[in-house]
Amino acid sequence: MAEKRWIAETLFDQLGFRMTFQVDKVLYEMQTDHQHLVLFEQPFFGKMLMLDGATQISKRDEFIYQEMMSHVPLFAHGSARDVLIIGGGDCGIAEEVLKHKTVKRLIQVEIDPAVVEFAKEHFPEFTKPVFADKRFESVIDDGAKYVAKTDQRFDVIIVDSTDPQGPGKILFGEKFYAACRRCLNKGGVLVTQNGVPFFQPSELTSTMRKFRKLFADGSCYVAAIPTYIGGHMAMGFASDNAKLRRLPVSTIAGRYRKAGSFPTKYWSPEVHVAAFAQPRFIAEAVAKATGRR
Ligand code: SAM
């Protein structure tokens, strides 16, 4: 019997360790114009996508990240009509956003057409409902170029990017965040993926410092995602309305009921509010970077 292949996540090589996954079958592997893409079947996590040696999505735990990156900003805002996703080519977050009936328009700007094409083939549970939804528009472009030139305005911007390497690097820059702020309507919310602070502290603190300069309020919320090794993952939250990340459970629960209480597997009004209670080492890193609590 042929030796099973193991695929390693090389994201933390500089820290001297690797997470390796036994592979049942490689479904798709290619060097695209932007990054190395491998999709494989894993005995426990199911389908898994890696870009440039970093885990992007696994079928078994994707719901945690997708729900927290979409329902937290949308229920914090409360009446978002126009939403922009930067990155997110697998369409997992788009599928969650479109569960909100208040949303009238969703634009997704993904740099790599190969990611969208392979998602149509391998993640139809996301792409089918999304591409069938008239509110959805898929744009292939560099997210930084898009927000720098568009005259569109949004209530919520979700940056579902890769880590600050390769094509994703520019999405952690001050110029990009400033352009996102320019595209936000009054009371708008920007959320960003900021890695796992235990292993990638600067991926969070560098964003927090930039949020401090650009927004009335900037901080992060957390969730633990098994395939994003390292404990809590941090998601940046910025707005010119400092009340939005401090709303009580009763307000969020009311908005959830009004939205039809659609089924979720991780997000709940209680988890939403609790996610902003940062573990002390993260809270201190954020406070140091932003000068605020
Ligand atoms: N959840 C994953 C994570 O936390 O690492 C991210 C998933 S999503 C697949 C990341 C997407 O960002 C990829 O499809 C990648 O092609 C896209 N991306 C990277 N840089 C980009 C850029 N400059 N503009 C638009 N999309 C970009």
py3Dmol code that shows the C-alpha trace and the ligand (Angstrom):
import py3Dmol

protein = """\
ATOM      1  CA  MET A   1       0.000   0.000   0.000  1.00  0.00           C
ATOM      2  CA  ALA A   2       1.503   3.373  -1.134  1.00  0.00           C
ATOM      3  CA  GLU A   3       2.752   5.615   1.691  1.00  0.00           C
ATOM      4  CA  LYS A   4       0.150   8.338   2.424  1.00  0.00           C
ATOM      5  CA  ARG A   5       1.285  11.872   1.582  1.00  0.00           C
ATOM      6  CA  TRP A   6       1.511  14.437   4.369  1.00  0.00           C
ATOM      7  CA  ILE A   7       1.176  18.161   3.597  1.00  0.00           C
ATOM      8  CA  ALA A   8       2.829  20.649   5.930  1.00  0.00           C
ATOM      9  CA  GLU A   9       1.685  24.153   6.766  1.00  0.00           C
ATOM     10  CA  THR A  10       4.926  26.180   6.483  1.00  0.00           C
ATOM     11  CA  LEU A  11       3.478  29.426   7.891  1.00  0.00           C
ATOM     12  CA  PHE A  12       5.377  29.070  11.181  1.00  0.00           C
ATOM     13  CA  ASP A  13       8.678  27.704   9.881  1.00  0.00           C
ATOM     14  CA  GLN A  14      10.483  30.717  11.341  1.00  0.00           C
ATOM     15  CA  LEU A  15       9.157  29.630  14.760  1.00  0.00           C
ATOM     16  CA  GLY A  16      10.561  26.160  14.199  1.00  0.00           C
ATOM     17  CA  PHE A  17       7.388  24.085  13.939  1.00  0.00           C
ATOM     18  CA  ARG A  18       4.968  22.812  11.322  1.00  0.00           C
ATOM     19  CA  MET A  19       1.414  21.445  11.417  1.00  0.00           C
ATOM     20  CA  THR A  20       1.205  18.513   9.011  1.00  0.00           C
ATOM     21  CA  PHE A  21      -1.928  16.950   7.589  1.00  0.00           C
ATOM     22  CA  GLN A  22      -2.253  13.367   6.319  1.00  0.00           C
ATOM     23  CA  VAL A  23      -3.739  13.482   2.822  1.00  0.00           C
ATOM     24  CA  ASP A  24      -6.327  11.012   1.519  1.00  0.00           C
ATOM     25  CA  LYS A  25      -6.349  12.596  -1.954  1.00  0.00           C
ATOM     26  CA  VAL A  26      -5.009  15.750  -3.592  1.00  0.00           C
ATOM     27  CA  LEU A  27      -7.987  17.195  -5.462  1.00  0.00           C
ATOM     28  CA  TYR A  28      -6.282  20.198  -7.065  1.00  0.00           C
ATOM     29  CA  GLU A  29      -2.748  21.639  -7.037  1.00  0.00           C
ATOM     30  CA  MET A  30      -1.371  24.503  -9.112  1.00  0.00           C
ATOM     31  CA  GLN A  31       0.844  27.570  -9.089  1.00  0.00           C
ATOM     32  CA  THR A  32      -1.552  30.363 -10.056  1.00  0.00           C
ATOM     33  CA  ASP A  33      -0.429  33.825 -11.239  1.00  0.00           C
ATOM     34  CA  HIS A  34      -0.560  34.915  -7.590  1.00  0.00           C
ATOM     35  CA  GLN A  35       0.130  31.960  -5.271  1.00  0.00           C
ATOM     36  CA  HIS A  36       0.579  28.187  -4.815  1.00  0.00           C
ATOM     37  CA  LEU A  37      -2.826  26.559  -4.353  1.00  0.00           C
ATOM     38  CA  VAL A  38      -3.418  23.017  -3.071  1.00  0.00           C
ATOM     39  CA  LEU A  39      -6.793  21.492  -2.228  1.00  0.00           C
ATOM     40  CA  PHE A  40      -6.864  18.060  -0.598  1.00  0.00           C
ATOM     41  CA  GLU A  41      -9.147  15.614   1.186  1.00  0.00           C
ATOM     42  CA  GLN A  42      -8.058  15.147   4.843  1.00  0.00           C
ATOM     43  CA  PRO A  43      -9.400  12.209   6.931  1.00  0.00           C
ATOM     44  CA  PHE A  44     -10.601  14.356   9.863  1.00  0.00           C
ATOM     45  CA  PHE A  45     -10.988  17.924   8.516  1.00  0.00           C
ATOM     46  CA  GLY A  46     -12.441  16.955   5.115  1.00  0.00           C
ATOM     47  CA  LYS A  47     -11.631  19.250   2.191  1.00  0.00           C
ATOM     48  CA  MET A  48      -8.800  21.657   3.013  1.00  0.00           C
ATOM     49  CA  LEU A  49      -7.398  24.572   0.990  1.00  0.00           C
ATOM     50  CA  MET A  50      -3.844  25.877   1.457  1.00  0.00           C
ATOM     51  CA  LEU A  51      -2.410  28.949  -0.239  1.00  0.00           C
ATOM     52  CA  ASP A  52       1.376  29.443  -0.151  1.00  0.00           C
ATOM     53  CA  GLY A  53       1.682  26.891   2.672  1.00  0.00           C
ATOM     54  CA  ALA A  54      -0.960  28.553   4.888  1.00  0.00           C
ATOM     55  CA  THR A  55      -4.267  26.865   5.761  1.00  0.00           C
ATOM     56  CA  GLN A  56      -7.169  28.923   4.409  1.00  0.00           C
ATOM     57  CA  ILE A  57     -10.221  26.785   4.982  1.00  0.00           C
ATOM     58  CA  SER A  58     -11.204  23.304   6.179  1.00  0.00           C
ATOM     59  CA  LYS A  59     -14.683  21.885   5.679  1.00  0.00           C
ATOM     60  CA  ARG A  60     -14.870  20.773   9.305  1.00  0.00           C
ATOM     61  CA  ASP A  61     -14.260  24.125  11.043  1.00  0.00           C
ATOM     62  CA  GLU A  62     -14.882  26.809   8.383  1.00  0.00           C
ATOM     63  CA  PHE A  63     -18.185  27.817  10.019  1.00  0.00           C
ATOM     64  CA  ILE A  64     -16.377  29.425  12.984  1.00  0.00           C
ATOM     65  CA  TYR A  65     -14.341  31.950  10.973  1.00  0.00           C
ATOM     66  CA  GLN A  66     -17.006  32.552   8.310  1.00  0.00           C
ATOM     67  CA  GLU A  67     -19.757  33.258  10.875  1.00  0.00           C
ATOM     68  CA  MET A  68     -17.591  35.490  13.087  1.00  0.00           C
ATOM     69  CA  MET A  69     -16.225  37.515  10.141  1.00  0.00           C
ATOM     70  CA  SER A  70     -19.752  38.170   8.827  1.00  0.00           C
ATOM     71  CA  HIS A  71     -22.381  38.217  11.605  1.00  0.00           C
ATOM     72  CA  VAL A  72     -20.328  40.274  14.118  1.00  0.00           C
ATOM     73  CA  PRO A  73     -19.903  43.346  11.849  1.00  0.00           C
ATOM     74  CA  LEU A  74     -23.430  43.020  10.373  1.00  0.00           C
ATOM     75  CA  PHE A  75     -25.249  42.742  13.717  1.00  0.00           C
ATOM     76  CA  ALA A  76     -22.988  45.388  15.270  1.00  0.00           C
ATOM     77  CA  HIS A  77     -23.957  47.764  12.442  1.00  0.00           C
ATOM     78  CA  GLY A  78     -27.642  46.795  12.622  1.00  0.00           C
ATOM     79  CA  SER A  79     -28.899  47.981   9.228  1.00  0.00           C
ATOM     80  CA  ALA A  80     -26.172  47.308   6.665  1.00  0.00           C
ATOM     81  CA  ARG A  81     -27.394  47.543   3.051  1.00  0.00           C
ATOM     82  CA  ASP A  82     -24.137  47.659   1.065  1.00  0.00           C
ATOM     83  CA  VAL A  83     -21.339  45.216   1.896  1.00  0.00           C
ATOM     84  CA  LEU A  84     -17.855  44.736   0.387  1.00  0.00           C
ATOM     85  CA  ILE A  85     -15.708  41.621   0.812  1.00  0.00           C
ATOM     86  CA  ILE A  86     -12.008  41.889  -0.062  1.00  0.00           C
ATOM     87  CA  GLY A  87     -10.559  38.447  -0.810  1.00  0.00           C
ATOM     88  CA  GLY A  88     -12.887  35.641   0.286  1.00  0.00           C
ATOM     89  CA  GLY A  89     -12.685  33.831  -3.079  1.00  0.00           C
ATOM     90  CA  ASP A  90     -13.991  30.575  -1.537  1.00  0.00           C
ATOM     91  CA  CYS A  91     -17.340  32.442  -1.043  1.00  0.00           C
ATOM     92  CA  GLY A  92     -17.821  31.048   2.485  1.00  0.00           C
ATOM     93  CA  ILE A  93     -18.224  34.520   4.000  1.00  0.00           C
ATOM     94  CA  ALA A  94     -20.391  35.740   1.111  1.00  0.00           C
ATOM     95  CA  GLU A  95     -22.813  32.879   1.816  1.00  0.00           C
ATOM     96  CA  GLU A  96     -23.137  33.998   5.466  1.00  0.00           C
ATOM     97  CA  VAL A  97     -23.540  37.702   4.566  1.00  0.00           C
ATOM     98  CA  LEU A  98     -26.385  36.932   2.156  1.00  0.00           C
ATOM     99  CA  LYS A  99     -28.371  35.373   5.054  1.00  0.00           C
ATOM    100  CA  HIS A 100     -29.015  39.002   6.134  1.00  0.00           C
ATOM    101  CA  LYS A 101     -32.123  40.265   4.346  1.00  0.00           C
ATOM    102  CA  THR A 102     -31.163  43.900   5.094  1.00  0.00           C
ATOM    103  CA  VAL A 103     -28.207  43.449   2.721  1.00  0.00           C
ATOM    104  CA  LYS A 104     -29.239  44.765  -0.716  1.00  0.00           C
ATOM    105  CA  ARG A 105     -25.825  44.585  -2.444  1.00  0.00           C
ATOM    106  CA  LEU A 106     -22.714  42.477  -1.865  1.00  0.00           C
ATOM    107  CA  ILE A 107     -19.540  43.026  -3.907  1.00  0.00           C
ATOM    108  CA  GLN A 108     -16.627  40.563  -3.554  1.00  0.00           C
ATOM    109  CA  VAL A 109     -13.209  41.639  -4.868  1.00  0.00           C
ATOM    110  CA  GLU A 110     -10.868  38.648  -5.171  1.00  0.00           C
ATOM    111  CA  ILE A 111      -7.434  38.930  -6.824  1.00  0.00           C
ATOM    112  CA  ASP A 112      -7.103  35.305  -7.966  1.00  0.00           C
ATOM    113  CA  PRO A 113      -9.705  33.983 -10.464  1.00  0.00           C
ATOM    114  CA  ALA A 114      -8.305  30.460  -9.902  1.00  0.00           C
ATOM    115  CA  VAL A 115      -9.598  30.521  -6.310  1.00  0.00           C
ATOM    116  CA  VAL A 116     -13.134  31.409  -7.434  1.00  0.00           C
ATOM    117  CA  GLU A 117     -13.076  28.855 -10.263  1.00  0.00           C
ATOM    118  CA  PHE A 118     -11.915  26.013  -8.067  1.00  0.00           C
ATOM    119  CA  ALA A 119     -14.414  27.041  -5.362  1.00  0.00           C
ATOM    120  CA  LYS A 120     -17.230  26.692  -7.913  1.00  0.00           C
ATOM    121  CA  GLU A 121     -16.070  23.109  -8.489  1.00  0.00           C
ATOM    122  CA  HIS A 122     -15.121  22.089  -4.960  1.00  0.00           C
ATOM    123  CA  PHE A 123     -17.186  24.273  -2.601  1.00  0.00           C
ATOM    124  CA  PRO A 124     -20.604  24.367  -4.396  1.00  0.00           C
ATOM    125  CA  GLU A 125     -22.324  24.584  -1.002  1.00  0.00           C
ATOM    126  CA  PHE A 126     -20.948  28.155  -0.865  1.00  0.00           C
ATOM    127  CA  THR A 127     -20.711  29.220  -4.488  1.00  0.00           C
ATOM    128  CA  LYS A 128     -24.071  27.883  -5.761  1.00  0.00           C
ATOM    129  CA  PRO A 129     -26.347  29.977  -3.484  1.00  0.00           C
ATOM    130  CA  VAL A 130     -23.983  32.957  -3.730  1.00  0.00           C
ATOM    131  CA  PHE A 131     -23.707  33.140  -7.534  1.00  0.00           C
ATOM    132  CA  ALA A 132     -27.473  32.496  -7.804  1.00  0.00           C
ATOM    133  CA  ASP A 133     -28.185  35.550  -5.622  1.00  0.00           C
ATOM    134  CA  LYS A 134     -28.951  38.723  -7.618  1.00  0.00           C
ATOM    135  CA  ARG A 135     -27.509  40.875  -4.817  1.00  0.00           C
ATOM    136  CA  PHE A 136     -24.029  39.377  -5.375  1.00  0.00           C
ATOM    137  CA  GLU A 137     -21.346  40.758  -7.716  1.00  0.00           C
ATOM    138  CA  SER A 138     -17.948  39.049  -8.160  1.00  0.00           C
ATOM    139  CA  VAL A 139     -15.048  41.311  -9.163  1.00  0.00           C
ATOM    140  CA  ILE A 140     -11.562  39.997  -9.994  1.00  0.00           C
ATOM    141  CA  ASP A 141      -9.102  42.701  -8.947  1.00  0.00           C
ATOM    142  CA  ASP A 142      -6.505  43.610  -6.358  1.00  0.00           C
ATOM    143  CA  GLY A 143      -8.548  44.736  -3.351  1.00  0.00           C
ATOM    144  CA  ALA A 144      -6.141  47.601  -2.650  1.00  0.00           C
ATOM    145  CA  LYS A 145      -6.549  48.965  -6.189  1.00  0.00           C
ATOM    146  CA  TYR A 146     -10.343  48.556  -5.995  1.00  0.00           C
ATOM    147  CA  VAL A 147     -10.852  50.579  -2.780  1.00  0.00           C
ATOM    148  CA  ALA A 148      -8.350  53.203  -3.975  1.00  0.00           C
ATOM    149  CA  LYS A 149     -10.375  53.951  -7.126  1.00  0.00           C
ATOM    150  CA  THR A 150     -14.033  53.004  -6.522  1.00  0.00           C
ATOM    151  CA  ASP A 151     -16.774  55.622  -6.022  1.00  0.00           C
ATOM    152  CA  GLN A 152     -18.984  52.994  -4.360  1.00  0.00           C
ATOM    153  CA  ARG A 153     -19.744  53.366  -0.643  1.00  0.00           C
ATOM    154  CA  PHE A 154     -20.365  50.589   1.865  1.00  0.00           C
ATOM    155  CA  ASP A 155     -21.801  50.074   5.357  1.00  0.00           C
ATOM    156  CA  VAL A 156     -19.567  47.074   6.114  1.00  0.00           C
ATOM    157  CA  ILE A 157     -16.200  46.062   4.618  1.00  0.00           C
ATOM    158  CA  ILE A 158     -14.908  42.534   5.408  1.00  0.00           C
ATOM    159  CA  VAL A 159     -11.237  41.828   4.587  1.00  0.00           C
ATOM    160  CA  ASP A 160     -11.011  38.031   4.286  1.00  0.00           C
ATOM    161  CA  SER A 161      -7.415  38.010   3.136  1.00  0.00           C
ATOM    162  CA  THR A 162      -4.412  35.716   3.289  1.00  0.00           C
ATOM    163  CA  ASP A 163      -1.635  36.582   5.744  1.00  0.00           C
ATOM    164  CA  PRO A 164       0.664  39.596   5.087  1.00  0.00           C
ATOM    165  CA  GLN A 165       2.743  37.705   2.510  1.00  0.00           C
ATOM    166  CA  GLY A 166       2.540  37.610  -1.288  1.00  0.00           C
ATOM    167  CA  PRO A 167      -0.633  39.241  -2.729  1.00  0.00           C
ATOM    168  CA  GLY A 168      -2.092  39.702   0.791  1.00  0.00           C
ATOM    169  CA  LYS A 169       0.723  41.933   2.105  1.00  0.00           C
ATOM    170  CA  ILE A 170      -0.740  45.161   0.692  1.00  0.00           C
ATOM    171  CA  LEU A 171      -4.028  44.487   2.557  1.00  0.00           C
ATOM    172  CA  PHE A 172      -2.299  45.176   5.895  1.00  0.00           C
ATOM    173  CA  GLY A 173      -0.987  48.602   4.816  1.00  0.00           C
ATOM    174  CA  GLU A 174      -2.089  52.018   6.151  1.00  0.00           C
ATOM    175  CA  LYS A 175      -2.867  53.196   2.596  1.00  0.00           C
ATOM    176  CA  PHE A 176      -5.305  50.289   2.163  1.00  0.00           C
ATOM    177  CA  TYR A 177      -7.053  50.910   5.516  1.00  0.00           C
ATOM    178  CA  ALA A 178      -7.303  54.626   4.719  1.00  0.00           C
ATOM    179  CA  ALA A 179      -8.903  53.788   1.363  1.00  0.00           C
ATOM    180  CA  CYS A 180     -11.337  51.423   3.141  1.00  0.00           C
ATOM    181  CA  ARG A 181     -12.286  54.255   5.527  1.00  0.00           C
ATOM    182  CA  ARG A 182     -12.888  56.510   2.482  1.00  0.00           C
ATOM    183  CA  CYS A 183     -15.317  53.866   1.113  1.00  0.00           C
ATOM    184  CA  LEU A 184     -17.269  53.502   4.367  1.00  0.00           C
ATOM    185  CA  ASN A 185     -20.574  55.294   4.913  1.00  0.00           C
ATOM    186  CA  LYS A 186     -21.093  57.159   8.239  1.00  0.00           C
ATOM    187  CA  GLY A 187     -21.277  54.605  11.082  1.00  0.00           C
ATOM    188  CA  GLY A 188     -19.681  51.986   8.805  1.00  0.00           C
ATOM    189  CA  VAL A 189     -17.636  49.015  10.088  1.00  0.00           C
ATOM    190  CA  LEU A 190     -14.358  47.524   8.811  1.00  0.00           C
ATOM    191  CA  VAL A 191     -13.319  44.008   9.915  1.00  0.00           C
ATOM    192  CA  THR A 192     -10.014  42.332   9.088  1.00  0.00           C
ATOM    193  CA  GLN A 193      -8.393  38.929   9.623  1.00  0.00           C
ATOM    194  CA  ASN A 194      -5.340  39.485  11.856  1.00  0.00           C
ATOM    195  CA  GLY A 195      -3.848  36.065  12.432  1.00  0.00           C
ATOM    196  CA  VAL A 196      -3.240  34.292  15.733  1.00  0.00           C
ATOM    197  CA  PRO A 197      -1.668  36.739  18.238  1.00  0.00           C
ATOM    198  CA  PHE A 198       0.170  34.016  20.193  1.00  0.00           C
ATOM    199  CA  PHE A 199       2.336  33.256  17.122  1.00  0.00           C
ATOM    200  CA  GLN A 200       1.765  36.378  14.975  1.00  0.00           C
ATOM    201  CA  PRO A 201       1.585  39.313  17.459  1.00  0.00           C
ATOM    202  CA  SER A 202       2.730  41.962  14.957  1.00  0.00           C
ATOM    203  CA  GLU A 203      -0.001  40.936  12.465  1.00  0.00           C
ATOM    204  CA  LEU A 204      -2.431  42.330  15.021  1.00  0.00           C
ATOM    205  CA  THR A 205      -0.532  45.191  16.669  1.00  0.00           C
ATOM    206  CA  SER A 206       0.584  46.758  13.364  1.00  0.00           C
ATOM    207  CA  THR A 207      -3.057  46.902  12.237  1.00  0.00           C
ATOM    208  CA  MET A 208      -4.190  48.258  15.601  1.00  0.00           C
ATOM    209  CA  ARG A 209      -1.648  51.103  15.375  1.00  0.00           C
ATOM    210  CA  LYS A 210      -2.978  52.030  11.923  1.00  0.00           C
ATOM    211  CA  PHE A 211      -6.609  51.825  13.107  1.00  0.00           C
ATOM    212  CA  ARG A 212      -5.677  54.235  15.900  1.00  0.00           C
ATOM    213  CA  LYS A 213      -4.597  56.850  13.368  1.00  0.00           C
ATOM    214  CA  LEU A 214      -7.513  56.382  10.991  1.00  0.00           C
ATOM    215  CA  PHE A 215     -10.643  55.564  13.024  1.00  0.00           C
ATOM    216  CA  ALA A 216     -12.472  56.985  16.064  1.00  0.00           C
ATOM    217  CA  ASP A 217     -12.541  53.431  17.402  1.00  0.00           C
ATOM    218  CA  GLY A 218     -10.380  50.379  16.626  1.00  0.00           C
ATOM    219  CA  SER A 219      -9.865  47.078  18.446  1.00  0.00           C
ATOM    220  CA  CYS A 220     -10.335  43.364  17.838  1.00  0.00           C
ATOM    221  CA  TYR A 221     -12.464  40.373  18.781  1.00  0.00           C
ATOM    222  CA  VAL A 222     -11.375  36.732  19.013  1.00  0.00           C
ATOM    223  CA  ALA A 223     -12.407  33.187  18.183  1.00  0.00           C
ATOM    224  CA  ALA A 224     -10.595  29.845  18.338  1.00  0.00           C
ATOM    225  CA  ILE A 225     -10.375  28.030  14.980  1.00  0.00           C
ATOM    226  CA  PRO A 226      -8.825  24.528  15.194  1.00  0.00           C
ATOM    227  CA  THR A 227      -6.988  24.665  11.825  1.00  0.00           C
ATOM    228  CA  TYR A 228      -5.657  28.190  12.471  1.00  0.00           C
ATOM    229  CA  ILE A 229      -3.225  26.766  14.990  1.00  0.00           C
ATOM    230  CA  GLY A 230      -2.233  28.966  17.926  1.00  0.00           C
ATOM    231  CA  GLY A 231      -5.297  29.441  20.093  1.00  0.00           C
ATOM    232  CA  HIS A 232      -7.301  32.635  19.566  1.00  0.00           C
ATOM    233  CA  MET A 233      -7.528  34.166  16.101  1.00  0.00           C
ATOM    234  CA  ALA A 234      -7.869  37.968  16.147  1.00  0.00           C
ATOM    235  CA  MET A 235     -10.290  39.861  13.895  1.00  0.00           C
ATOM    236  CA  GLY A 236      -9.785  43.627  13.676  1.00  0.00           C
ATOM    237  CA  PHE A 237     -12.863  45.887  14.167  1.00  0.00           C
ATOM    238  CA  ALA A 238     -12.788  49.589  13.250  1.00  0.00           C
ATOM    239  CA  SER A 239     -15.509  52.242  13.025  1.00  0.00           C
ATOM    240  CA  ASP A 240     -16.126  55.924  13.588  1.00  0.00           C
ATOM    241  CA  ASN A 241     -18.921  54.870  15.963  1.00  0.00           C
ATOM    242  CA  ALA A 242     -17.309  53.697  19.217  1.00  0.00           C
ATOM    243  CA  LYS A 243     -20.627  52.295  20.542  1.00  0.00           C
ATOM    244  CA  LEU A 244     -20.880  49.501  17.978  1.00  0.00           C
ATOM    245  CA  ARG A 245     -18.436  47.078  19.614  1.00  0.00           C
ATOM    246  CA  ARG A 246     -19.899  47.688  23.061  1.00  0.00           C
ATOM    247  CA  LEU A 247     -23.565  46.799  22.367  1.00  0.00           C
ATOM    248  CA  PRO A 248     -25.285  44.584  25.000  1.00  0.00           C
ATOM    249  CA  VAL A 249     -26.529  41.012  24.323  1.00  0.00           C
ATOM    250  CA  SER A 250     -30.147  42.226  24.435  1.00  0.00           C
ATOM    251  CA  THR A 251     -29.584  44.592  21.476  1.00  0.00           C
ATOM    252  CA  ILE A 252     -27.767  41.953  19.393  1.00  0.00           C
ATOM    253  CA  ALA A 253     -30.394  39.324  20.271  1.00  0.00           C
ATOM    254  CA  GLY A 254     -33.161  41.713  19.177  1.00  0.00           C
ATOM    255  CA  ARG A 255     -31.450  42.319  15.838  1.00  0.00           C
ATOM    256  CA  TYR A 256     -30.950  38.542  15.377  1.00  0.00           C
ATOM    257  CA  ARG A 257     -34.650  37.870  15.983  1.00  0.00           C
ATOM    258  CA  LYS A 258     -35.534  40.663  13.492  1.00  0.00           C
ATOM    259  CA  ALA A 259     -33.217  38.952  10.963  1.00  0.00           C
ATOM    260  CA  GLY A 260     -35.249  35.744  11.330  1.00  0.00           C
ATOM    261  CA  SER A 261     -32.886  33.911  13.724  1.00  0.00           C
ATOM    262  CA  PHE A 262     -31.333  31.944  10.844  1.00  0.00           C
ATOM    263  CA  PRO A 263     -29.370  28.856  12.018  1.00  0.00           C
ATOM    264  CA  THR A 264     -25.724  29.287  13.081  1.00  0.00           C
ATOM    265  CA  LYS A 265     -23.203  26.772  14.500  1.00  0.00           C
ATOM    266  CA  TYR A 266     -20.801  29.141  16.355  1.00  0.00           C
ATOM    267  CA  TRP A 267     -22.060  32.753  16.390  1.00  0.00           C
ATOM    268  CA  SER A 268     -24.757  33.678  18.920  1.00  0.00           C
ATOM    269  CA  PRO A 269     -25.637  37.040  20.547  1.00  0.00           C
ATOM    270  CA  GLU A 270     -23.771  35.918  23.698  1.00  0.00           C
ATOM    271  CA  VAL A 271     -20.682  34.718  21.741  1.00  0.00           C
ATOM    272  CA  HIS A 272     -20.768  38.004  19.758  1.00  0.00           C
ATOM    273  CA  VAL A 273     -20.479  40.141  22.901  1.00  0.00           C
ATOM    274  CA  ALA A 274     -18.038  37.755  24.643  1.00  0.00           C
ATOM    275  CA  ALA A 275     -15.702  37.787  21.619  1.00  0.00           C
ATOM    276  CA  PHE A 276     -14.732  41.393  22.409  1.00  0.00           C
ATOM    277  CA  ALA A 277     -13.518  40.321  25.869  1.00  0.00           C
ATOM    278  CA  GLN A 278      -9.880  39.816  24.916  1.00  0.00           C
ATOM    279  CA  PRO A 279      -7.534  37.589  26.951  1.00  0.00           C
ATOM    280  CA  ARG A 280      -5.238  39.912  28.957  1.00  0.00           C
ATOM    281  CA  PHE A 281      -2.081  39.370  26.826  1.00  0.00           C
ATOM    282  CA  ILE A 282      -4.067  40.361  23.712  1.00  0.00           C
ATOM    283  CA  ALA A 283      -5.847  43.244  25.485  1.00  0.00           C
ATOM    284  CA  GLU A 284      -2.499  44.627  26.646  1.00  0.00           C
ATOM    285  CA  ALA A 285      -0.966  44.311  23.167  1.00  0.00           C
ATOM    286  CA  VAL A 286      -3.995  46.123  21.676  1.00  0.00           C
ATOM    287  CA  ALA A 287      -4.010  48.804  24.388  1.00  0.00           C
ATOM    288  CA  LYS A 288      -0.266  49.390  23.897  1.00  0.00           C
ATOM    289  CA  ALA A 289      -0.728  49.646  20.111  1.00  0.00           C
ATOM    290  CA  THR A 290      -3.856  51.822  20.187  1.00  0.00           C
ATOM    291  CA  GLY A 291      -3.402  53.686  23.494  1.00  0.00           C
ATOM    292  CA  ARG A 292      -7.060  52.694  24.228  1.00  0.00           C
ATOM    293  CA  ARG A 293      -8.973  49.932  26.076  1.00  0.00           C
TER     294      ARG A 293
END
"""
ligand_1 = """\
27
SAM
N -9.613 32.661 5.971
C -8.417 32.672 5.307
C -7.347 33.126 6.257
O -7.684 33.613 7.349
O -6.180 32.940 5.964
C -8.544 33.517 4.089
C -9.367 32.831 3.111
S -9.571 33.602 1.570
C -9.356 32.180 0.621
C -8.160 34.584 1.235
C -8.241 35.159 -0.170
O -7.591 36.447 -0.242
C -7.524 34.291 -1.216
O -8.474 33.772 -2.103
C -6.552 35.250 -1.917
O -6.433 35.030 -3.293
C -7.205 36.602 -1.595
N -6.303 37.748 -1.708
C -5.007 37.815 -1.315
N -4.497 39.032 -1.612
C -5.509 39.750 -2.205
C -5.610 41.088 -2.729
N -4.565 41.921 -2.708
N -6.801 41.493 -3.229
C -7.882 40.645 -3.249
N -7.840 39.354 -2.791
C -6.673 38.931 -2.265
"""
view = py3Dmol.view(width=600, height=400)
view.addModel(protein, "pdb")
view.setStyle({"model": 0}, {"cartoon": {"style": "trace"}})
view.addModel(ligand_1, "xyz")
view.setStyle({"model": 1}, {"stick": {}})
view.zoomTo()
view.show()
